[in-house]
Amino acid sequence: MKEVLDFLSRWDLALVPAVAVLAAATSYLWAVRRLAHRQPEPPWPRWRTSSFLTGLALLAFVVMGPVGAFDDELFWAHMVQHIAIMMLVAPLLLLGAPVLLALRTSGRATRRRLLVPALRSRPVRLLTNPVLTWVLFAGALIGTHFTPFYNYAVTHPVVHDYVEHPLYLGVALLYFYPLIGANPVPHGPSPLAKVASLVLMMGPEAMTGFFIYTARGVLYPAYAVSPRPFGLDALSDQQLGGGLMWCSGMVIGALWIAVAIQAWLRAEARKGRRIDRQIAAGLTGPAAS
């Protein structure tokens, strides 16, 4: 119990991430309130607001909370950061549909001259291509864990905090953007392609954890010489982190697959109702005339 309390009592508050999280939360809530005044019907779904704020809270916790405070000493804490940022924070933020909210709250001139042209631009179409985003996500996941970059980031706090974390969040947002949530996507993938992409991503996620877990030696020298709190040796610490990545890649991946399938079923139900209305209109039209 003492070790748990010691772990939970240690925080690493930092100005830049704290300001960024507060600014994002404030901007989102301001937009929701503005929308409620301008377009009260239909109301902005509360679950979208909750999802966005939960994503921000989780990001703040894993970066500045106990997990972030121990990430340079405990490999498993560092892996929890990566899992949370890439597999939970990014999709939770996107379920909040911040781009859709921006479109609904902006003025007509802003939408016509700035937002809509940007969303239809060639760079955005490229960066929301599900094949490219899959490659970027998998490449960042595998490349950073199996190259000297990981150890370099651990030993250089600026790289760790302001290169590694933004990299993971950025590629995860790009990957999940066309797959999760109601944000507008130019030439978005079909529901089947969304599900297929999420299923295929479980491979790199699980295999990254598997290879770390089964490694016979310590892969990252920084953790071999770092302080060892709570009596956990470096190899056991590495195995715990690898096991967490291995299992979470399957469990969290299955969660988002279920979300994508549910959205697919809802879309098919709406399509069915629309077809039924068209058929009914065709049957009643001649009779009415």
C-alpha positions as a Python dict, from the first residue, in 0.01 Angstrom:
ca = {
    (1, 'M'): (0, 0, 0),
    (2, 'K'): (286, 239, 80),
    (3, 'E'): (435, 183, -265),
    (4, 'V'): (102, 261, -427),
    (5, 'L'): (68, 581, -227),
    (6, 'D'): (427, 678, -308),
    (7, 'F'): (355, 626, -676),
    (8, 'L'): (30, 822, -676),
    (9, 'S'): (173, 1110, -475),
    (10, 'R'): (445, 1193, -728),
    (11, 'W'): (347, 1436, -1004),
    (12, 'D'): (547, 1622, -1268),
    (13, 'L'): (353, 1938, -1344),
    (14, 'A'): (482, 2127, -1646),
    (15, 'L'): (372, 2465, -1780),
    (16, 'V'): (353, 2394, -2154),
    (17, 'P'): (135, 2079, -2147),
    (18, 'A'): (-83, 2226, -1872),
    (19, 'V'): (-147, 2542, -2075),
    (20, 'A'): (-209, 2339, -2391),
    (21, 'V'): (-465, 2114, -2221),
    (22, 'L'): (-643, 2406, -2054),
    (23, 'A'): (-650, 2602, -2381),
    (24, 'A'): (-797, 2307, -2570),
    (25, 'A'): (-1063, 2246, -2304),
    (26, 'T'): (-1154, 2615, -2282),
    (27, 'S'): (-1178, 2652, -2660),
    (28, 'Y'): (-1397, 2345, -2695),
    (29, 'L'): (-1635, 2447, -2416),
    (30, 'W'): (-1654, 2801, -2556),
    (31, 'A'): (-1748, 2657, -2896),
    (32, 'V'): (-2015, 2433, -2742),
    (33, 'R'): (-2167, 2730, -2559),
    (34, 'R'): (-2153, 2946, -2871),
    (35, 'L'): (-2328, 2674, -3069),
    (36, 'A'): (-2599, 2641, -2803),
    (37, 'H'): (-2676, 3013, -2840),
    (38, 'R'): (-2663, 3020, -3220),
    (39, 'Q'): (-2818, 2680, -3302),
    (40, 'P'): (-2996, 2540, -2994),
    (41, 'E'): (-3158, 2266, -3204),
    (42, 'P'): (-3038, 2002, -3238),
    (43, 'P'): (-2826, 2032, -2921),
    (44, 'W'): (-2460, 1935, -2932),
    (45, 'P'): (-2443, 1582, -2786),
    (46, 'R'): (-2315, 1581, -2429),
    (47, 'W'): (-2136, 1254, -2486),
    (48, 'R'): (-1917, 1424, -2748),
    (49, 'T'): (-1818, 1692, -2498),
    (50, 'S'): (-1752, 1427, -2233),
    (51, 'S'): (-1538, 1227, -2475),
    (52, 'F'): (-1324, 1526, -2570),
    (53, 'L'): (-1271, 1638, -2210),
    (54, 'T'): (-1197, 1280, -2100),
    (55, 'G'): (-929, 1257, -2367),
    (56, 'L'): (-771, 1581, -2245),
    (57, 'A'): (-787, 1469, -1880),
    (58, 'L'): (-625, 1137, -1967),
    (59, 'L'): (-353, 1316, -2163),
    (60, 'A'): (-282, 1544, -1868),
    (61, 'F'): (-270, 1248, -1628),
    (62, 'V'): (-28, 1034, -1827),
    (63, 'V'): (200, 1328, -1909),
    (64, 'M'): (199, 1517, -1577),
    (65, 'G'): (63, 1263, -1329),
    (66, 'P'): (242, 970, -1161),
    (67, 'V'): (288, 790, -1493),
    (68, 'G'): (470, 1090, -1635),
    (69, 'A'): (671, 1143, -1317),
    (70, 'F'): (816, 790, -1336),
    (71, 'D'): (848, 750, -1713),
    (72, 'D'): (1226, 807, -1709),
    (73, 'E'): (1278, 548, -1434),
    (74, 'L'): (1018, 282, -1511),
    (75, 'F'): (985, 145, -1863),
    (76, 'W'): (632, 21, -1800),
    (77, 'A'): (523, 375, -1706),
    (78, 'H'): (670, 503, -2032),
    (79, 'M'): (480, 235, -2223),
    (80, 'V'): (155, 326, -2048),
    (81, 'Q'): (210, 679, -2178),
    (82, 'H'): (247, 554, -2533),
    (83, 'I'): (-54, 325, -2508),
    (84, 'A'): (-273, 598, -2363),
    (85, 'I'): (-168, 872, -2606),
    (86, 'M'): (-184, 664, -2923),
    (87, 'M'): (-472, 427, -2849),
    (88, 'L'): (-700, 618, -2612),
    (89, 'V'): (-638, 993, -2607),
    (90, 'A'): (-644, 1047, -2984),
    (91, 'P'): (-969, 856, -3057),
    (92, 'L'): (-1140, 1008, -2753),
    (93, 'L'): (-1057, 1357, -2878),
    (94, 'L'): (-1186, 1271, -3225),
    (95, 'L'): (-1509, 1125, -3088),
    (96, 'G'): (-1565, 1476, -2958),
    (97, 'A'): (-1579, 1585, -3327),
    (98, 'P'): (-1383, 1911, -3280),
    (99, 'V'): (-1360, 1980, -3654),
    (100, 'L'): (-1735, 1940, -3698),
    (101, 'L'): (-1787, 2168, -3399),
    (102, 'A'): (-1558, 2428, -3555),
    (103, 'L'): (-1758, 2415, -3877),
    (104, 'R'): (-2089, 2458, -3696),
    (105, 'T'): (-1972, 2749, -3479),
    (106, 'S'): (-1777, 2944, -3739),
    (107, 'G'): (-1928, 3221, -3949),
    (108, 'R'): (-2037, 3163, -4306),
    (109, 'A'): (-1744, 3361, -4448),
    (110, 'T'): (-1493, 3166, -4238),
    (111, 'R'): (-1639, 2836, -4352),
    (112, 'R'): (-1645, 2932, -4721),
    (113, 'R'): (-1306, 3100, -4739),
    (114, 'L'): (-1101, 2902, -4488),
    (115, 'L'): (-1237, 2583, -4333),
    (116, 'V'): (-1414, 2417, -4627),
    (117, 'P'): (-1133, 2490, -4879),
    (118, 'A'): (-881, 2357, -4627),
    (119, 'L'): (-1077, 2037, -4575),
    (120, 'R'): (-1104, 1988, -4952),
    (121, 'S'): (-740, 2068, -5020),
    (122, 'R'): (-497, 1816, -5160),
    (123, 'P'): (-277, 1806, -4844),
    (124, 'V'): (-577, 1724, -4625),
    (125, 'R'): (-696, 1457, -4868),
    (126, 'L'): (-347, 1308, -4858),
    (127, 'L'): (-313, 1323, -4479),
    (128, 'T'): (-654, 1159, -4429),
    (129, 'N'): (-586, 877, -4671),
    (130, 'P'): (-636, 565, -4455),
    (131, 'V'): (-351, 376, -4622),
    (132, 'L'): (-101, 655, -4557),
    (133, 'T'): (-221, 714, -4201),
    (134, 'W'): (-197, 340, -4128),
    (135, 'V'): (164, 339, -4249),
    (136, 'L'): (247, 650, -4045),
    (137, 'F'): (92, 509, -3728),
    (138, 'A'): (257, 168, -3761),
    (139, 'G'): (586, 326, -3867),
    (140, 'A'): (595, 558, -3567),
    (141, 'L'): (502, 276, -3330),
    (142, 'I'): (761, 29, -3459),
    (143, 'G'): (1029, 277, -3562),
    (144, 'T'): (1054, 458, -3231),
    (145, 'H'): (1057, 141, -3020),
    (146, 'F'): (1314, -53, -3220),
    (147, 'T'): (1564, 220, -3308),
    (148, 'P'): (1806, 427, -3095),
    (149, 'F'): (1543, 704, -3091),
    (150, 'Y'): (1365, 557, -2790),
    (151, 'N'): (1674, 549, -2568),
    (152, 'Y'): (1775, 895, -2694),
    (153, 'A'): (1436, 1035, -2599),
    (154, 'V'): (1457, 886, -2249),
    (155, 'T'): (1794, 1052, -2189),
    (156, 'H'): (1694, 1387, -2342),
    (157, 'P'): (1385, 1530, -2170),
    (158, 'V'): (1324, 1798, -2432),
    (159, 'V'): (1307, 1535, -2709),
    (160, 'H'): (1091, 1313, -2489),
    (161, 'D'): (841, 1583, -2400),
    (162, 'Y'): (831, 1797, -2714),
    (163, 'V'): (916, 1555, -2995),
    (164, 'E'): (812, 1206, -2889),
    (165, 'H'): (479, 1290, -2727),
    (166, 'P'): (362, 1526, -3007),
    (167, 'L'): (475, 1268, -3263),
    (168, 'Y'): (264, 993, -3107),
    (169, 'L'): (-39, 1216, -3063),
    (170, 'G'): (-6, 1360, -3412),
    (171, 'V'): (17, 1030, -3600),
    (172, 'A'): (-262, 882, -3386),
    (173, 'L'): (-492, 1176, -3464),
    (174, 'L'): (-417, 1139, -3834),
    (175, 'Y'): (-477, 764, -3820),
    (176, 'F'): (-804, 770, -3630),
    (177, 'Y'): (-943, 1084, -3797),
    (178, 'P'): (-1100, 907, -4098),
    (179, 'L'): (-1200, 605, -3887),
    (180, 'I'): (-1357, 737, -3566),
    (181, 'G'): (-1609, 1011, -3497),
    (182, 'A'): (-1816, 1245, -3713),
    (183, 'N'): (-1548, 1483, -3836),
    (184, 'P'): (-1577, 1565, -4211),
    (185, 'V'): (-1342, 1356, -4426),
    (186, 'P'): (-1289, 1426, -4796),
    (187, 'H'): (-1344, 1101, -4983),
    (188, 'G'): (-1362, 910, -4654),
    (189, 'P'): (-1317, 532, -4643),
    (190, 'S'): (-1611, 295, -4652),
    (191, 'P'): (-1733, 140, -4325),
    (192, 'L'): (-1575, -189, -4425),
    (193, 'A'): (-1240, -19, -4492),
    (194, 'K'): (-1256, 148, -4149),
    (195, 'V'): (-1309, -182, -3972),
    (196, 'A'): (-1040, -352, -4182),
    (197, 'S'): (-786, -81, -4099),
    (198, 'L'): (-854, -112, -3725),
    (199, 'V'): (-827, -491, -3742),
    (200, 'L'): (-497, -474, -3931),
    (201, 'M'): (-353, -222, -3683),
    (202, 'M'): (-386, -476, -3403),
    (203, 'G'): (-91, -659, -3561),
    (204, 'P'): (178, -390, -3519),
    (205, 'E'): (44, -298, -3175),
    (206, 'A'): (48, -653, -3044),
    (207, 'M'): (374, -752, -3213),
    (208, 'T'): (557, -449, -3075),
    (209, 'G'): (460, -554, -2724),
    (210, 'F'): (536, -920, -2795),
    (211, 'F'): (892, -860, -2914),
    (212, 'I'): (965, -630, -2621),
    (213, 'Y'): (819, -881, -2376),
    (214, 'T'): (1018, -1174, -2515),
    (215, 'A'): (1352, -992, -2546),
    (216, 'R'): (1625, -1172, -2352),
    (217, 'G'): (1809, -856, -2251),
    (218, 'V'): (1737, -494, -2172),
    (219, 'L'): (1668, -315, -2500),
    (220, 'Y'): (1710, 39, -2372),
    (221, 'P'): (2038, 110, -2184),
    (222, 'A'): (1892, 414, -2007),
    (223, 'Y'): (1665, 189, -1801),
    (224, 'A'): (1951, -43, -1709),
    (225, 'V'): (2123, 240, -1521),
    (226, 'S'): (1823, 442, -1404),
    (227, 'P'): (1705, 436, -1041),
    (228, 'R'): (1494, 128, -974),
    (229, 'P'): (1199, 235, -758),
    (230, 'F'): (976, -26, -597),
    (231, 'G'): (1238, -301, -632),
    (232, 'L'): (1162, -389, -995),
    (233, 'D'): (1472, -489, -1195),
    (234, 'A'): (1523, -354, -1546),
    (235, 'L'): (1439, -675, -1735),
    (236, 'S'): (1123, -742, -1535),
    (237, 'D'): (1024, -380, -1584),
    (238, 'Q'): (1072, -421, -1960),
    (239, 'Q'): (870, -742, -1966),
    (240, 'L'): (586, -572, -1779),
    (241, 'G'): (583, -284, -2026),
    (242, 'G'): (593, -519, -2324),
    (243, 'G'): (313, -728, -2178),
    (244, 'L'): (99, -420, -2130),
    (245, 'M'): (151, -316, -2492),
    (246, 'W'): (88, -669, -2615),
    (247, 'C'): (-241, -709, -2429),
    (248, 'S'): (-366, -355, -2478),
    (249, 'G'): (-306, -374, -2851),
    (250, 'M'): (-568, -648, -2863),
    (251, 'V'): (-813, -520, -2601),
    (252, 'I'): (-820, -150, -2694),
    (253, 'G'): (-809, -235, -3063),
    (254, 'A'): (-1118, -452, -3021),
    (255, 'L'): (-1294, -159, -2847),
    (256, 'W'): (-1247, 74, -3144),
    (257, 'I'): (-1342, -200, -3387),
    (258, 'A'): (-1670, -234, -3196),
    (259, 'V'): (-1723, 143, -3216),
    (260, 'A'): (-1662, 139, -3592),
    (261, 'I'): (-1898, -155, -3642),
    (262, 'Q'): (-2169, 16, -3438),
    (263, 'A'): (-2134, 330, -3652),
    (264, 'W'): (-2154, 111, -3963),
    (265, 'L'): (-2476, -52, -3841),
    (266, 'R'): (-2630, 285, -3760),
    (267, 'A'): (-2541, 412, -4108),
    (268, 'E'): (-2697, 105, -4268),
    (269, 'A'): (-3011, 153, -4057),
    (270, 'R'): (-3040, 516, -4170),
    (271, 'K'): (-2988, 407, -4530),
    (272, 'G'): (-3259, 144, -4494),
    (273, 'R'): (-3507, 396, -4351),
    (274, 'R'): (-3429, 638, -4634),
    (275, 'I'): (-3491, 369, -4896),
    (276, 'D'): (-3815, 271, -4721),
    (277, 'R'): (-3935, 634, -4735),
    (278, 'Q'): (-3849, 655, -5104),
    (279, 'I'): (-4036, 334, -5177),
    (280, 'A'): (-4335, 452, -4974),
    (281, 'A'): (-4334, 786, -5157),
    (282, 'G'): (-4325, 605, -5490),
    (283, 'L'): (-4618, 386, -5395),
    (284, 'T'): (-4838, 662, -5257),
    (285, 'G'): (-4751, 923, -5521),
    (286, 'P'): (-4962, 788, -5811),
    (287, 'A'): (-5253, 707, -5580),
    (288, 'A'): (-5250, 1060, -5441),
    (289, 'S'): (-5255, 1207, -5788),
}
